[in-house]
Amino acid sequence: MDSVRKLLEDGLKEGIFPGVVLLVAKHGQVEFFQEAGYRSIIPEKLPMKKDTVFDLASLTKPLATTLAMMKLMEGGVIDLDQPLSELIPSGLLSDKAELTPRLVLCHCAGLVDWRPYYLKLVEHPLEQRKSILREWVAQEPFAYRPGEGSLYSDLGFMILEWVIEEMAGMSLPQFLDRNFFSPLVLKQTFFRGTSEEGNPPWSPFAKGGREGAPRREGRFIAGPAKKEFAATEQCPWRKRIIQGEVHDENAWALGGYSGHAGLFGTAEEVYNIVNLLREHYLGLRGDYLKPETVVTFFAPQKIVKHGTWTLGWDTPSPENSSSGKYFSRNSVGHLGFTGTSIWMDLEKDVVVILLTNRVHPTRNNDKIKAFRPKIHDAMMKELGLGH
């Protein structure tokens, strides 16, 4: 694994990221697990650790929101092709009423990619913001005709969180905690709340919590200590280093999470979730989900010509994929804005979890785009799969 270690060190020297944790497994066995660099460099240098907690950013989409949609679908609570108007009993859907979960999950529902809702949301009381945001999302003009294009969209996963709340009768964190995170005994996978005043995130979801003292309410956590988190940005909007609270501004304004961002976790626990899906996909177990459910969600959707999305997951692009050259077409993965990624080759049976804090101290650093394929290629060669 010398070539992989050298690449990690080169990544530090070249300023691709301050720190990194890389976990790689083959046939369900961890082959490589190493940390390098720093989890923060401002306001103080703190070394990266294998159990550093990362803001997983858009990995929330496959590891939280999509996971919940899998459970609801196989339970017959939702159908992938039924209109949203049958899932959300509200007159607020506007022209989004006929969209389906399938269209939203594979990013071809006609929705725009992103909007800076947070700038206006913070003018409203915290408890009203989600309902306000949902009304705004429903009123957004379509970017293209649904089913006739593809555009990666945060807004779609904001809608899916709404679906999950309505159909499960509980919040997304509560549903995940009940069905997956608590039974799996995941101690470092959670959503982390923010207060209306912008106070530290161990309020208000864990009343009486203090820094360093874990306390849960439906998978919201008041701890671990702030210094155990990988720092993200010196945020120009919040005017502070973001560490231990969600980097995504829209998720922060909504109280700490939404369907598109807000999940925190360690490399090892991300692997535990991904390996759970792998084992179900391969038919090695069927206790949390039916194997056919995972097969359905991992299957590429052919709605759009040359589309790369499955249901909630991406697949390797024909050219310049972040997974590099050696992942098979039968692979699924996802990227997170903070510098996180997952790639799982379902044919070669390899999982690569790459967690970095590349946005620390500024998001104006996209060197990781060139780094990701290099590290995946190097690892596949080391595993004897570079062909």
C-alpha positions as CSV (number, residue, x, y, z in Angstrom):
1,M,0.0,0.0,0.0
2,D,3.0,2.3,-0.3
3,S,1.7,4.1,-3.4
4,V,-1.5,4.9,-1.5
5,R,0.3,6.2,1.6
6,K,2.5,8.4,-0.6
7,L,-0.6,9.8,-2.3
8,L,-2.1,10.7,1.1
9,E,1.2,12.4,2.1
10,D,1.3,14.2,-1.3
11,G,-2.2,15.4,-0.8
12,L,-1.2,17.0,2.5
13,K,1.9,18.7,1.0
14,E,0.0,20.0,-2.0
15,G,-2.8,21.5,0.1
16,I,-5.5,19.3,-1.3
17,F,-6.8,18.9,2.3
18,P,-5.5,19.5,5.8
19,G,-6.4,15.9,6.9
20,V,-7.8,12.6,5.6
21,V,-9.1,9.3,6.7
22,L,-9.1,6.5,4.2
23,L,-10.8,3.1,4.7
24,V,-10.8,0.4,2.1
25,A,-12.4,-3.1,2.2
26,K,-12.4,-6.0,-0.2
27,H,-14.8,-8.9,0.1
28,G,-16.0,-7.5,3.4
29,Q,-12.5,-7.4,5.0
30,V,-10.9,-4.0,5.8
31,E,-7.6,-4.0,3.9
32,F,-6.5,-0.4,4.6
33,F,-7.4,2.1,7.3
34,Q,-5.3,5.1,7.9
35,E,-5.4,8.7,8.9
36,A,-3.0,11.6,8.0
37,G,-2.7,15.3,8.6
38,Y,-4.9,17.4,10.8
39,R,-8.6,17.6,11.7
40,S,-8.2,21.3,12.2
41,I,-5.4,23.8,11.6
42,I,-7.4,26.9,12.7
43,P,-7.7,28.1,15.5
44,E,-5.2,25.3,16.5
45,K,-3.6,22.4,14.9
46,L,-5.1,19.1,16.0
47,P,-4.0,15.7,14.5
48,M,-6.5,13.7,12.5
49,K,-7.6,10.4,14.1
50,K,-9.2,7.3,12.7
51,D,-12.3,8.1,14.8
52,T,-12.5,11.8,13.9
53,V,-16.1,12.8,13.3
54,F,-16.8,14.3,9.9
55,D,-19.5,16.5,8.5
56,L,-20.6,14.0,5.8
57,A,-22.4,16.7,3.8
58,S,-24.3,15.2,0.8
59,L,-23.5,11.7,1.9
60,T,-26.6,12.4,3.9
61,K,-28.5,11.7,0.7
62,P,-27.6,8.0,0.3
63,L,-26.8,7.2,4.0
64,A,-29.8,8.8,5.6
65,T,-32.6,10.0,3.3
66,T,-32.3,7.2,0.7
67,L,-31.9,4.6,3.4
68,A,-35.2,5.7,4.9
69,M,-36.9,5.7,1.5
70,M,-35.7,2.1,1.1
71,K,-37.3,1.1,4.3
72,L,-40.6,2.8,3.6
73,M,-40.8,1.4,0.1
74,E,-40.3,-2.2,1.1
75,G,-42.8,-1.8,3.9
76,G,-45.4,-0.8,1.3
77,V,-45.7,2.6,2.8
78,I,-44.7,4.4,-0.4
79,D,-44.5,3.4,-4.0
80,L,-41.7,4.8,-6.1
81,D,-44.0,5.8,-8.9
82,Q,-46.9,7.3,-7.1
83,P,-47.4,11.0,-7.2
84,L,-46.1,13.1,-4.3
85,S,-49.7,14.4,-3.9
86,E,-50.6,11.0,-2.5
87,L,-47.7,11.1,0.0
88,I,-47.8,14.6,1.2
89,P,-51.4,15.6,2.3
90,S,-50.9,19.3,1.5
91,G,-52.0,21.8,-1.0
92,L,-48.5,23.3,-0.9
93,L,-47.0,21.2,-3.7
94,S,-48.1,23.4,-6.5
95,D,-46.9,22.1,-9.8
96,K,-44.7,19.5,-8.0
97,A,-47.7,17.4,-7.1
98,E,-47.3,14.9,-10.0
99,L,-43.6,14.3,-9.3
100,T,-42.7,10.8,-8.1
101,P,-40.1,9.5,-5.6
102,R,-38.3,7.8,-8.4
103,L,-37.9,11.0,-10.4
104,V,-36.6,12.8,-7.3
105,L,-34.3,10.1,-6.1
106,C,-32.5,9.9,-9.5
107,H,-32.3,13.7,-9.9
108,C,-34.4,14.0,-13.0
109,A,-37.5,15.6,-11.5
110,G,-36.9,19.0,-13.2
111,L,-35.9,20.6,-9.9
112,V,-33.2,23.3,-9.7
113,D,-29.9,22.3,-8.0
114,W,-29.6,24.8,-5.1
115,R,-30.9,28.0,-3.7
116,P,-29.5,30.2,-0.9
117,Y,-32.7,29.9,1.2
118,Y,-30.8,30.4,4.4
119,L,-30.4,34.1,3.8
120,K,-34.1,34.6,4.3
121,L,-34.9,31.6,6.5
122,V,-33.0,33.1,9.4
123,E,-35.4,36.0,9.5
124,H,-38.1,33.5,10.7
125,P,-38.5,31.6,14.0
126,L,-36.6,28.3,13.9
127,E,-39.7,26.2,14.4
128,Q,-41.4,27.7,11.3
129,R,-38.5,27.4,8.9
130,K,-39.0,23.9,7.5
131,S,-42.6,24.6,6.6
132,I,-41.6,27.9,5.0
133,L,-38.8,26.3,3.1
134,R,-41.1,23.6,1.8
135,E,-43.5,26.2,0.4
136,W,-40.6,28.0,-1.3
137,V,-39.3,24.7,-2.8
138,A,-42.8,23.9,-4.1
139,Q,-43.0,27.3,-5.7
140,E,-39.6,27.2,-7.5
141,P,-39.9,27.1,-11.3
142,F,-38.8,23.9,-13.0
143,A,-35.3,24.0,-14.5
144,Y,-36.5,21.5,-17.2
145,R,-39.4,19.2,-18.0
146,P,-39.5,16.4,-15.4
147,G,-38.1,13.1,-16.8
148,E,-36.4,14.9,-19.7
149,G,-33.1,15.9,-18.1
150,S,-30.9,15.4,-15.1
151,L,-29.7,17.9,-12.6
152,Y,-28.3,17.0,-9.2
153,S,-30.6,18.7,-6.8
154,D,-30.6,19.5,-3.1
155,L,-34.2,20.6,-3.4
156,G,-35.3,17.1,-4.3
157,F,-34.0,15.6,-1.1
158,M,-35.5,18.4,1.0
159,I,-38.8,17.2,-0.5
160,L,-38.0,13.5,0.3
161,E,-37.4,14.4,3.9
162,W,-40.9,15.9,3.9
163,V,-42.3,12.6,2.4
164,I,-40.5,10.6,5.1
165,E,-41.9,12.8,7.9
166,E,-45.4,12.5,6.6
167,M,-45.4,8.8,5.9
168,A,-43.4,7.6,8.9
169,G,-45.1,9.9,11.3
170,M,-41.7,11.0,12.8
171,S,-38.7,13.0,11.9
172,L,-35.9,11.7,9.6
173,P,-33.4,11.4,12.6
174,Q,-36.0,9.5,14.7
175,F,-36.9,7.1,11.8
176,L,-33.2,6.3,11.1
177,D,-32.4,5.9,14.8
178,R,-35.3,3.5,15.3
179,N,-34.7,1.4,12.2
180,F,-31.0,1.5,11.6
181,F,-28.6,3.5,13.8
182,S,-29.6,2.3,17.2
183,P,-29.9,-1.4,16.2
184,L,-26.5,-1.2,14.5
185,V,-25.1,0.4,17.7
186,L,-23.7,3.3,15.8
187,K,-22.4,5.7,18.5
188,Q,-20.8,8.3,16.2
189,T,-23.4,8.6,13.4
190,F,-25.9,11.4,14.1
191,F,-27.5,14.7,13.2
192,R,-26.4,17.7,15.2
193,G,-28.7,20.6,16.0
194,T,-28.2,24.3,15.8
195,S,-30.0,26.8,18.0
196,E,-32.0,29.8,16.6
197,E,-29.4,32.2,18.1
198,G,-26.5,30.4,16.5
199,N,-25.2,29.1,19.8
200,P,-23.1,25.9,20.0
201,P,-25.0,22.9,18.6
202,W,-25.5,21.0,21.9
203,S,-28.7,23.1,22.1
204,P,-31.7,22.9,21.8
205,F,-32.1,19.2,20.9
206,A,-30.4,17.9,24.0
207,K,-31.6,20.0,26.9
208,G,-29.1,20.3,29.6
209,G,-26.3,18.8,27.5
210,R,-22.8,20.0,27.8
211,E,-19.8,19.7,25.6
212,G,-18.2,16.3,25.7
213,A,-21.3,14.7,27.3
214,P,-23.2,12.7,24.6
215,R,-27.0,13.0,25.0
216,R,-29.5,11.8,22.5
217,E,-33.0,12.8,21.4
218,G,-33.9,11.0,18.3
219,R,-30.3,10.8,17.1
220,F,-29.5,14.4,17.8
221,I,-26.4,14.6,19.9
222,A,-25.0,17.1,22.4
223,G,-21.4,15.8,22.1
224,P,-18.8,14.5,21.5
225,A,-16.5,17.3,22.4
226,K,-16.1,19.9,19.7
227,K,-12.4,19.1,19.2
228,E,-13.2,15.6,18.0
229,F,-14.8,16.9,14.8
230,A,-13.0,17.7,11.6
231,A,-13.2,21.4,11.1
232,T,-14.7,22.8,7.9
233,E,-14.9,26.4,6.8
234,Q,-14.0,29.8,8.1
235,C,-17.6,30.7,7.2
236,P,-18.0,34.2,5.8
237,W,-21.7,34.2,6.7
238,R,-21.5,32.9,10.2
239,K,-18.2,34.6,10.8
240,R,-16.5,31.7,12.6
241,I,-14.7,28.4,12.0
242,I,-17.3,25.7,11.6
243,Q,-16.5,22.7,13.7
244,G,-19.1,20.4,15.2
245,E,-22.0,22.1,13.5
246,V,-23.3,21.5,10.0
247,H,-21.3,23.3,7.2
248,D,-24.2,23.5,4.7
249,E,-25.9,26.9,5.3
250,N,-29.5,25.7,4.3
251,A,-29.3,22.7,6.7
252,W,-27.9,25.0,9.5
253,A,-30.7,27.5,9.0
254,L,-33.2,24.6,9.3
255,G,-32.0,23.6,12.7
256,G,-29.0,21.5,11.7
257,Y,-30.2,19.1,9.1
258,S,-32.4,18.4,6.1
259,G,-32.8,15.6,3.6
260,H,-29.8,16.8,1.7
261,A,-27.2,17.4,4.4
262,G,-26.6,17.3,8.1
263,L,-25.4,13.8,8.9
264,F,-22.1,13.4,10.9
265,G,-20.1,10.2,11.2
266,T,-16.7,8.5,11.3
267,A,-15.1,6.5,8.5
268,E,-15.6,3.2,10.4
269,E,-19.3,3.8,11.0
270,V,-19.9,5.0,7.4
271,Y,-18.3,1.7,6.3
272,N,-20.7,-0.1,8.7
273,I,-23.7,1.3,6.9
274,V,-22.2,0.8,3.4
275,N,-21.2,-2.8,4.3
276,L,-24.7,-3.4,5.6
277,L,-26.1,-2.4,2.2
278,R,-23.4,-4.5,0.4
279,E,-24.3,-7.6,2.4
280,H,-28.0,-7.1,1.6
281,Y,-27.3,-6.5,-2.1
282,L,-25.2,-9.7,-2.2
283,G,-28.0,-11.7,-0.4
284,L,-25.7,-12.4,2.5
285,R,-28.3,-11.2,5.0
286,G,-31.9,-9.8,5.0
287,D,-32.5,-8.6,8.5
288,Y,-32.6,-4.8,8.0
289,L,-33.8,-4.7,4.4
290,K,-34.9,-7.2,1.7
291,P,-32.0,-7.9,-0.7
292,E,-34.3,-7.1,-3.6
293,T,-34.9,-3.6,-2.1
294,V,-31.2,-2.8,-2.2
295,V,-30.9,-4.3,-5.7
296,T,-33.7,-2.0,-6.9
297,F,-32.1,1.1,-5.4
298,F,-28.7,0.3,-6.8
299,A,-30.0,-0.3,-10.3
300,P,-29.2,2.5,-12.9
301,Q,-32.3,4.3,-13.9
302,K,-32.8,4.6,-17.7
303,I,-35.2,7.6,-17.6
304,V,-32.6,9.9,-19.1
305,K,-30.3,8.9,-21.9
306,H,-26.7,8.8,-20.6
307,G,-27.9,9.4,-17.0
308,T,-25.6,8.0,-14.3
309,W,-28.0,8.0,-11.3
310,T,-29.6,5.0,-9.5
311,L,-32.1,5.7,-6.8
312,G,-30.2,8.0,-4.4
313,W,-26.7,6.9,-5.6
314,D,-24.4,7.8,-8.5
315,T,-22.5,5.4,-10.8
316,P,-19.2,6.0,-12.5
317,S,-19.2,8.5,-15.4
318,P,-17.9,7.1,-18.7
319,E,-15.1,9.7,-18.5
320,N,-13.3,11.5,-15.7
321,S,-15.2,9.7,-12.9
322,S,-14.1,10.5,-9.4
323,S,-13.9,6.7,-8.9
324,G,-11.1,6.5,-11.4
325,K,-10.5,4.1,-14.2
326,Y,-10.9,0.7,-12.5
327,F,-14.2,0.7,-10.9
328,S,-16.7,-1.4,-12.9
329,R,-19.9,-0.1,-14.3
330,N,-21.6,-2.0,-11.6
331,S,-20.6,0.4,-8.9
332,V,-22.4,3.0,-6.8
333,G,-21.1,6.0,-5.0
334,H,-21.6,9.5,-3.8
335,L,-19.6,12.7,-3.1
336,G,-20.0,15.3,-0.3
337,F,-19.1,18.9,-0.6
338,T,-16.9,19.0,2.5
339,G,-14.5,16.5,0.9
340,T,-16.2,13.2,1.6
341,S,-16.9,10.3,-0.7
342,I,-18.0,6.7,-1.0
343,W,-17.4,4.3,-3.9
344,M,-18.5,0.7,-3.8
345,D,-17.7,-1.7,-6.7
346,L,-20.5,-4.3,-6.5
347,E,-18.7,-6.6,-9.1
348,K,-15.2,-6.5,-7.7
349,D,-16.5,-6.3,-4.2
350,V,-14.5,-3.3,-3.0
351,V,-15.6,-0.4,-0.8
352,V,-13.6,2.9,-0.6
353,I,-14.5,5.5,2.1
354,L,-12.5,8.7,1.7
355,L,-13.2,11.4,4.3
356,T,-11.3,14.8,4.1
357,N,-11.8,18.3,5.4
358,R,-10.9,19.9,2.1
359,V,-13.1,23.0,2.8
360,H,-11.0,23.9,5.9
361,P,-10.4,26.8,6.1
362,T,-12.0,27.7,2.8
363,R,-14.2,26.1,0.2
364,N,-12.1,27.8,-2.5
365,N,-10.1,24.7,-2.9
366,D,-11.2,22.1,-5.5
367,K,-7.9,20.2,-5.9
368,I,-9.7,17.1,-4.6
369,K,-11.4,16.7,-8.0
370,A,-8.1,15.6,-9.5
371,F,-7.0,13.7,-6.4
372,R,-10.0,11.4,-6.0
373,P,-9.5,9.4,-9.2
374,K,-5.8,9.1,-8.5
375,I,-6.3,7.6,-5.0
376,H,-9.0,5.2,-6.3
377,D,-6.8,4.1,-9.1
378,A,-3.8,3.5,-6.8
379,M,-5.9,1.5,-4.4
380,M,-7.4,-0.7,-7.0
381,K,-3.9,-1.4,-8.3
382,E,-2.7,-2.3,-4.8
383,L,-5.6,-4.7,-4.5
384,G,-4.7,-6.3,-7.8
385,L,-7.8,-5.0,-9.5
386,G,-6.2,-2.3,-11.7
387,H,-7.5,-3.6,-15.0
